[in-house]
Amino acid sequence: MEIPMPAPVCLIENSLAGELRVQQEALRVLAEIAQPVVVVAVAGLYRTGKSYLMNKLAGQRSGFSLGSTVQSHTKGIWMWCVPHPRRAGHTLVLLDTEGLGDVEKGDTKNDTWIFALAVLLGSTLVYNSMGTINQQAMDQLHYVTELTEHIKVTVAGGGGRQDSEEFVRFFPAFVWAVRDFTLQLELDGREISEDEYLENALKLKPGSTKETQLYNLPRKCIRQFFPARKCFIFVQPAGRRDLARLEDVREAELEPEFLEQVARFCRHVWETSQPKTIPGGHVVTGAMLGNLAVTYMDAIRSGAVPCVETAVLALAQTVNSAAVREAVAVYKKQLGQRAVLPTNTANELLELHAQCEREALRVFMARTLKDDDGRFQGELMHQLEEQKQDLCRRNDLASTERCTAAVKELSGELDDWIRQGLYAVPGGYRRFLEDQRQMVERYRQVPGKGIKANAVLQEFLQSKEAVGHSILQTDKVLTEKEKEMAAQRAQAKAAEREQQILQQEAKLQQKLKDQERSYQENLRQLEEKLEGDRKKLLEEQGKMVDQKLKEHKALLREGVREEAGRMVDEIRRLQQQSEEIQKPSWISSVLETVSEAAPFVLPGVIGGATGAAGRFISRLFR
């Protein structure tokens, strides 16, 4: 699936009054992207060449406006969606943000919101700066230190250290692009890599003086929030005269070393940037990204702090409602492809429903997220039960219409003979019974009558009982013995009707049994999904523990033992969370919720899944 998008569009408009607004055109583009998205956002001071790198990531020479003056050219956040050059079935979403620190704007709060949105929406954040990574560069990156005041993880969270410890769950990978770099990559007389250059710049100073705290703060934030870090340096691309028209300069006129550095940068971003996810490991599609943008912007415009948990809950409402609709649509589509009504037996019909239900559930489980209370799965169960009842009604109707038509056609001759008085003669009753028997035999040979075949036949035979009784009374040649046999036949019919009642009871039991099967299928697929969610969470926890352990070792090497001690506490907390996730109650509590709801949706089901009450995904935010 490719979204034709020849040029970027504005995603977040920044008005002259400093008001940020989501643009509907961009949301319409995102709404059409059902693929997972890899979101690369770029941020940095204005007029530092951010747009050039984004154009190269898009595989184009132009697109995002570069500008050629000292004024900031990009306003707000602009978006360009292109097919991912390395990941089939994924869309690369590039976000070019307004240059930070524009002296004409003079609104640092506005800049901080733009930076926070780039962090919240991106799966990779490219920070673009000029010259070297020195104290001035760190001071210019003060937006990182302010994120704790502009992003909340949970509704109950009030920011600060405890809340910010969770940032790593959803913060993007961090790439620092240093432009117009002129120094030698050497440290203590030895050549170092770009990554070593960055890590050396991020080293903390031991001590607790005010000056040390100010020095350490941006470095601590970068290390804590962005454990996945990468650095690229770029030489000046061309002479000063050509910098103002960089997108028009032929590549042959650019510095070969610069071109090689840009190529390495693009390869790294394309090959290592992961699909955007939300806590719990759920992969974000384009449509979901648009919903997140709207939720975050609604919070900012209302004066609140954007909250990840609130955004995920709002997204879950939208995604899960759509998942129910899509699952029901799949059920109907499968039914249209498989159903040949009427079916010969009720078992065939229920098996048809079961096959379509399984496919619908697979789609629902693949799409849904954070349905903690089972509300949306309960709604799906209810709608599929209604679809089954409608299917049964249509099957009954199709069978009744086909059987009625067959009876009408086959009994026409018999009706004609009754009207003509053919049986109002001696021996007429015996002849009537034989003709009726032959008609019934022909009816039973008609194929594809469905489950109403016997009911329609019995209704027809009952309609002829009065006629038969009249013929019996007028037939003067019948012996008393034959009359006695006729009475016995009447008794047999009564017994047959009683048998029909028993069959109806059996059908009811069959329906109740199918509801139990449906309930068990819901539990089975939900348990499979929860096992998958558990695996994703444990992988996420494991990565976080590994990152914290790595950071702990670095802090010990740098002699910052107080920070290292706090890191141990964070590691211990993450390990405790992993232990909780692995407990049986993590899954059984959700199964219990569905079990409790099932009797209200499927009256034939008696809920009974055991397990501790509670909600499982909420543990992510504790």
Buried (B, 14 or more C-beta within 10 A) or exposed (E): EEBEBEEBBBBBBBEEEEEBEBBEEBBEBBBBBEBBBBBBBBBBBBBBBBBBBBBBBBEBBBBBBBBBEEEBBBBBBBBBBBBBBEBEEBBBBBBBBBBBBBEEBEEEEBBBBBBBBBBBBBBBBBBBBBBBBEEEBBEBBBBBBBBBEBBBBBEEBEBEEBBBBBBBBBBBBBBBBBBBBEEEEEEEEEEBEBEBBBBEBBBBBEEEEEEBEEBBBBBBBBBBBBBBBBBBBBBBBBEEEBBEEBBEBEEEEBBEEBBEBBEEBBEBBBEBBBBBBBBBBBBBBBBBBBBBBBBBBBBBEEEEBBBBBBBBBBBBBBBBEBBBBBBBEBBBEBBEEEBEBBBBEBEBBBBBBBBBBBBBBBBBBEBBBBBBBBBBBBBBBBBBBEBBEEBBEBBBBBBBBBBBEBBEEBBEEBEEBBEEEBBBBEEBBBBBBEBBEEBBEEBEEBEBBBBBBBBBBBBBBEEBEEBBEBBBEBBEEBEEEBBEEBEEEEEEBEEEEEEEEEEEEEEEEBBBEBBBBBBEBBBEBBBEBBEEBBEBBBEBBEBBBEBBEEBBEBBBEBEBEEBBEBBEEBBEBBEEBBEEBEEEBBBBBBBBBBBBBBBEBBEBBEBEBEBEEBEBBEEBBE
